Amino acid sequence: MPTPADPYPSTSGRQVRVFQVATGNVGAEMIGRIQRHPDLELVGLHCYSPDKIGTDAGVLAGGDPVGVVATGTVEEIIAARPDVLTFHGVWPDVALYEAVLEAGIDIVTTADFITGHHRDANHPLADGRTESEVIAAACERGGSSFYGTGMNPGLAQILSIVHSCDVADIEKVTCIESVDVSCHHSVETWVNCGFGFPADDPEQVRKLELGCRVFGDGVYLMADALGIELDTVDFECELGACTEDVDLGWYQLPKGSVGGAKFAYVGKVGGVPRVELGLEWQMTPKTEPKWDVQGCYVTKIDGDPIIYSKHMIIPKPGTPFDAEAFASIGMTVTGMPALNAIRAVVEARPGIITSADLPLRAFAGRFAQ
């Protein structure tokens, strides 16, 4: 038999050189994950906080030094000549993206971008261009690729697409993230989403929708991969009000404030729901109404045959079974779909890439060395 063609010719026989941006919850976790990833070599770290510049990346991640010192300018990123930039800030930095992409460096990011639909619709730039237009033009100038997984859902849309592979006639695809979110200690995130604020204030539904629009992006991606064109993507929501004051230690939830929510982005054709990304988020079980969160992703496919699957993620043996361990897992499952796809993105065509463009091997994990 002929020898199969190397799927990754430009990086064959070597690790991909990675320059990381940000050391927040996800970024700190990814520094350690890159060190153990056989495909990747960390060659630089960009930080926005002046007090972090000059500090070893391993120390910033809460571990031992790794020999990579944090820098603070885009010029230092470009001078390091990495193959790829991994961006783990919560929100996109389009100016940084543009400079890096036009220098011929690919970008893989967990920030708020999957297809560009909601960023383009809701975050126009001052000069009237969309973020996608700026990113695509920079990719063309530099011959580079840009791939976003979204800070969340990251994994959900990939799970749903794979689960559809043995269905002959699809009627509706639903993926639900059903989790306790109290271990995600990000005050900014929950303030943006309205948790801890009066549940009877209509403003809280709007805040939740604004804070989670990347899930709508995930619906568009799923529809693209499944070959269906949506007429609308609608937001549906129900809030759970705390039945008493709740002190989480790191966040306060007064009685009557939002402590849980059940909501969804629903893609419809002719008014009929076809593709849905739903969430059941519980900050505390002491809410009314409340939901029986299952601690997993639930995929449902109505069709012939019907598919029902639960994807549960738990700490590895020997890891403390506590809130800190589950918080770490949350950061891991946010970042790893991006890290595992890096080699495929480096080999991909120039331009904005989505999960629908990548091969199955792009989502595969790696065996421990």
Salt bridges, closest charged atoms under 4 A:
GLU29 OE2 - ARG33 NH2 3.27
ASP39 OD2 - ARG343 NE 3.59
ASP39 OD2 - ARG366 NH2 2.80
ASP83 OD2 - ARG14 NH1 2.83
GLU98 OE2 - ARG141 NH2 3.20
GLU102 OE1 - ARG141 NH2 2.74
ASP112 OD2 - HIS118 NE2 2.90
ASP112 OD2 - ARG119 NH1 2.92
ASP127 OD2 - ARG129 NE 2.70
GLU131 OE2 - ARG119 NH2 2.88
GLU203 OE2 - ARG206 NH2 2.59
GLU209 OE2 - ARG213 NE 2.89
ASP234 OD2 - LYS268 NZ 3.18
GLU236 OE2 - LYS268 NZ 3.70
GLU244 OE2 - LYS286 NZ 3.34
GLU276 OE1 - LYS172 NZ 2.94
ASP357 OD2 - ARG349 NH2 3.57
